[in-house]
Amino acid sequence: MKIVFVGAGNLATRLSLAMQRVGMQIGQVYSHTAESAGQLAGRLGCPWTTDLSVLQPDADLYVFSLKGTVLEEVIAGVKPNNGLWIHTAGSMPMTVFEGHASRYGVLYPLQTFSKGREVNFDVIPLFLEANTDKEGAYFKNIATALSENVRFLSSEKRRHLHLAAVFACNFTNHIYTLAYKLLEKEEIPAEVLLPLIDETVAKIHTMSPAAAQTGPAIRYDKNVINKHLAMLDDPDMKAIYQLLSWSIHKESQDE
Amino acid sequence: MKIVFVGAGNLATRLSLAMQRVGMQIGQVYSHTAESAGQLAGRLGCPWTTDLSVLQPDADLYVFSLKGTVLEEVIAGVKPNNGLWIHTAGSMPMTVFEGHASRYGVLYPLQTFSKGREVNFDVIPLFLEANTDKEGAYFKNIATALSENVRFLSSEKRRHLHLAAVFACNFTNHIYTLAYKLLEKEEIPAEVLLPLIDETVAKIHTMSPAAAQTGPAIRYDKNVINKHLAMLDDPDMKAIYQLLSWSIHKESQDE
């Protein structure tokens, strides 16, 4: 089982290390920058390149882990071969491989990856898609070596899942950033928020987030809401406060 | 140590039960509705009333746990006595007691409370304020029986802390609600998001949320962002997506 990685970002880093850990061989890493390619190849102990024309042609699996804007262009730049070509992008259809490869699919790990942070792949939900049932069965074998949580999902459903993940992860994380900024300005250590943040998440393991909602917006406590708005001098933060409070209120009226 | 609770909402429910658990006696519960007062008094095994004029006058501690809009009015409706009067509202100054009580303060537990969900008070950060140092020392003794995490914080700082908590808890929880809705529409079980949500929070225990940020907005992947916007037909969700993506991008440029 030899694998070539095309891309060396956060996801490629964590996925390639997880694959190596379960005994798969990473044959080569490509990135358009020598720095990224060299850094990941150094961790994996394998060759690297910034030149698509020298990609090893005999790997079993080619993992394209690139941002949407360059994915199609890079796929078109790789010479056809007999390997299984997959990408890892939530919002890109499987059909980006059409006309470029005969065996292809998608492996979308529903997780947030940072180069420097180890994650336990065992519990990460992996969403697969393949261009034929035969490729699907072969591909599922590879994926189940990485995680116990593997299922098939169409490109059409996957793009909605990716959108939901942007809300659940990227947007909530950014709101933590804003909350931390508010406290830093007041010289209050931001870590005081952690028990609250932990409990907010623990709650939705036992009840729906709609049922778990608390605070001034669901009570529509205008007194508090107006005081809060007056305290926010950043216009974007004020707009975020208004829009989310309104949305919480609207949601509670719908129920 | 006898305590009277004025208010019977989520916070009053969890705080009174926690106080009872450490051996404090809840003497009476007031709420403006018989249903709420009776429900909490039933759990505590104590008398209840909806009439402020029959509030027991001999308690050591009076806990006013009410939303901001009615807090001042209810305080003004209670006959002066020798107890320590406190409220639990993040955004209300301690001075709401001026002219109504001689001994007063604030106990703000930084947590999200639901009537039906038990919480471990031991780790909840409690922020205290008292009108004199003497009351502060007495009050701190009471609070440390509930939590290991007790400190003093002024009304001015507390209102900023409360604002940050609305972001970190209420807004993130609402974004979970929106993410769940997106998946339910596609008939994908919303629980698939939980490992992602858990990891998003686990990350900020070891790095700042700004350093932990991932996803299309921080890469400013217009291809993905535009596809996502086209998929959102609810105008409020579209506006939330645009505003938060822009704010993530802006934040990453500032660094």
Contacts between the chains, C-beta under 8 A, distances in Angstrom:
chain1	res1	chain2	res2	distance
A	10	B	214	6.1
A	67	B	216	7.9
A	67	B	219	5.6
A	67	B	221	5.1
A	67	B	223	7.8
A	67	B	224	7.7
A	68	B	216	7.7
A	68	B	221	5.4
A	68	B	223	4.1
A	68	B	224	4.9
A	69	B	221	6.0
A	69	B	222	7.1
A	69	B	223	4.7
A	91	B	216	7.6
A	91	B	224	4.8
A	91	B	227	5.6
A	91	B	228	7.1
A	110	B	192	6.3
A	110	B	193	7.3
A	110	B	195	7.1
A	110	B	196	5.4
A	111	B	195	6.7
A	111	B	196	5.7
A	111	B	199	6.0
A	112	B	196	6.4
A	112	B	199	5.8
A	112	B	200	5.7
A	112	B	203	6.9
A	112	B	212	7.5
A	112	B	214	4.9
A	112	B	215	7.6
A	113	B	214	6.7
A	114	B	203	7.0
A	114	B	207	7.5
A	114	B	211	7.8
A	114	B	212	6.4
A	114	B	214	6.8
A	117	B	203	6.4
A	117	B	206	7.1
A	117	B	207	7.3
A	119	B	199	6.5
A	123	B	195	5.3
A	124	B	195	6.0
A	125	B	192	5.0
A	125	B	195	6.3
A	149	B	195	7.7
A	153	B	188	7.7
A	157	B	186	5.6
A	157	B	188	6.3
A	159	B	227	6.9
A	159	B	231	6.9
A	160	B	182	6.0
A	160	B	183	7.1
A	160	B	185	7.5
A	160	B	186	4.5
A	160	B	188	7.1
A	160	B	231	6.8
A	161	B	183	6.9
A	161	B	186	7.4
A	161	B	188	5.9
A	161	B	192	7.4
A	162	B	224	7.9
A	162	B	228	7.9
A	163	B	182	5.9
A	163	B	228	5.1
A	163	B	231	5.7
A	163	B	232	7.5
A	164	B	179	4.3
A	164	B	180	7.7
A	164	B	182	4.2
A	164	B	183	5.0
A	164	B	188	7.8
A	164	B	193	6.5
A	165	B	179	7.5
A	165	B	193	6.8
A	165	B	196	5.9
A	166	B	215	5.6
A	166	B	216	6.6
A	166	B	217	7.6
A	166	B	228	6.6
A	166	B	241	7.8
A	167	B	175	5.2
A	167	B	176	7.8
A	167	B	178	5.4
A	167	B	179	4.0
A	167	B	182	6.9
A	167	B	241	7.9
A	168	B	175	6.9
A	168	B	176	6.1
A	168	B	179	4.1
A	168	B	193	4.8
A	168	B	196	5.9
A	168	B	197	5.4
A	168	B	200	7.4
A	169	B	196	5.3
A	169	B	197	7.1
A	169	B	200	4.7
A	169	B	214	7.3
A	169	B	215	6.8
A	170	B	213	6.9
A	170	B	214	6.5
A	170	B	215	3.6
A	170	B	216	7.5
A	170	B	217	6.0
A	170	B	218	7.5
A	170	B	244	7.9
A	170	B	248	6.8
A	171	B	175	5.1
A	171	B	240	7.7
A	171	B	244	4.8
A	171	B	248	8.0
A	172	B	172	4.2
A	172	B	175	5.3
A	172	B	176	7.2
A	172	B	197	7.5
A	172	B	200	6.1
A	173	B	200	5.4
A	173	B	203	7.8
A	173	B	204	7.3
A	173	B	209	5.2
A	173	B	212	5.9
A	173	B	213	5.7
A	173	B	214	7.9
A	174	B	209	7.3
A	174	B	213	6.5
A	174	B	217	7.7
A	174	B	244	5.9
A	174	B	247	6.4
A	174	B	248	4.8
A	174	B	251	7.1
A	175	B	167	5.2
A	175	B	168	6.9
A	175	B	171	5.1
A	175	B	172	5.3
A	175	B	175	7.1
A	175	B	244	7.8
A	176	B	167	7.9
A	176	B	168	6.1
A	176	B	172	7.2
A	176	B	204	5.8
A	176	B	209	3.8
A	177	B	208	7.7
A	177	B	209	4.3
A	177	B	210	5.0
A	177	B	213	7.0
A	177	B	251	6.1
A	178	B	167	5.4
A	178	B	247	7.5
A	179	B	164	4.3
A	179	B	165	7.5
A	179	B	167	4.0
A	179	B	168	4.1
A	180	B	164	7.7
A	180	B	208	6.9
A	180	B	209	6.0
A	180	B	210	7.6
A	182	B	160	6.0
A	182	B	163	5.9
A	182	B	164	4.2
A	182	B	167	7.0
A	183	B	160	7.1
A	183	B	161	6.9
A	183	B	164	5.0
A	185	B	160	7.5
A	186	B	157	5.6
A	186	B	160	4.5
A	186	B	161	7.4
A	188	B	153	7.6
A	188	B	157	6.3
A	188	B	160	7.2
A	188	B	161	5.9
A	188	B	164	7.9
A	192	B	110	6.3
A	192	B	125	5.0
A	192	B	161	7.4
A	193	B	110	7.3
A	193	B	164	6.5
A	193	B	165	6.8
A	193	B	168	4.8
A	194	B	204	7.6
A	194	B	205	6.6
A	195	B	110	7.1
A	195	B	111	6.7
A	195	B	123	5.3
A	195	B	124	6.0
A	195	B	125	6.3
A	195	B	149	7.7
A	196	B	110	5.4
A	196	B	111	5.6
A	196	B	112	6.4
A	196	B	165	5.9
A	196	B	168	5.9
A	196	B	169	5.3
A	197	B	168	5.4
A	197	B	169	7.0
A	197	B	172	7.4
A	197	B	201	5.8
A	197	B	204	7.3
A	198	B	201	6.5
A	199	B	111	6.0
A	199	B	112	5.8
A	199	B	119	6.5
A	200	B	112	5.7
A	200	B	168	7.4
A	200	B	169	4.7
A	200	B	172	6.1
A	200	B	173	5.4
A	201	B	197	5.8
A	201	B	198	6.5
A	201	B	201	5.1
A	203	B	112	6.9
A	203	B	114	6.9
A	203	B	117	6.4
A	203	B	173	7.7
A	204	B	173	7.3
A	204	B	176	5.8
A	204	B	194	7.6
A	204	B	197	7.3
A	205	B	194	6.6
A	206	B	117	7.2
A	207	B	114	7.5
A	207	B	117	7.3
A	208	B	177	7.7
A	208	B	180	6.9
A	209	B	173	5.2
A	209	B	174	7.3
A	209	B	176	3.8
A	209	B	177	4.3
A	209	B	180	6.0
A	210	B	177	5.0
A	210	B	180	7.7
A	211	B	114	7.8
A	212	B	112	7.5
A	212	B	114	6.4
A	212	B	173	5.8
A	213	B	170	6.9
A	213	B	173	5.6
A	213	B	174	6.5
A	213	B	177	7.0
A	214	B	10	6.1
A	214	B	112	4.9
A	214	B	113	6.7
A	214	B	114	6.8
A	214	B	169	7.3
A	214	B	170	6.5
A	214	B	173	7.9
A	215	B	112	7.6
A	215	B	166	5.6
A	215	B	169	6.8
A	215	B	170	3.6
A	216	B	67	7.8
A	216	B	68	7.6
A	216	B	91	7.6
A	216	B	166	6.6
A	216	B	170	7.5
A	217	B	166	7.6
A	217	B	170	6.0
A	217	B	174	7.7
A	218	B	170	7.5
A	219	B	67	5.5
A	221	B	67	5.1
A	221	B	68	5.5
A	221	B	69	6.0
A	222	B	69	7.0
A	223	B	67	7.8
A	223	B	68	4.1
A	223	B	69	4.7
A	224	B	67	7.7
A	224	B	68	4.8
A	224	B	91	4.8
A	224	B	162	7.9
A	227	B	68	8.0
A	227	B	91	5.6
A	227	B	159	6.9
A	228	B	91	7.1
A	228	B	162	7.9
A	228	B	163	5.1
A	228	B	166	6.6
A	231	B	159	6.9
A	231	B	160	6.8
A	231	B	163	5.7
A	232	B	163	7.5
A	236	B	243	6.9
A	236	B	246	7.1
A	236	B	247	5.1
A	236	B	250	6.9
A	237	B	247	7.8
A	239	B	243	5.8
A	240	B	171	7.7
A	240	B	243	5.7
A	240	B	244	6.8
A	240	B	247	6.6
A	241	B	166	7.8
A	241	B	167	7.9
A	241	B	171	8.0
A	243	B	236	6.9
A	243	B	239	5.8
A	243	B	240	5.7
A	243	B	243	6.3
A	244	B	170	7.9
A	244	B	171	4.8
A	244	B	174	5.9
A	244	B	175	7.8
A	244	B	240	6.8
A	246	B	236	7.2
A	247	B	174	6.3
A	247	B	178	7.5
A	247	B	236	5.1
A	247	B	237	7.8
A	247	B	240	6.6
A	248	B	170	6.7
A	248	B	171	8.0
A	248	B	174	4.8
A	250	B	236	7.0
A	251	B	174	7.1
A	251	B	177	6.1
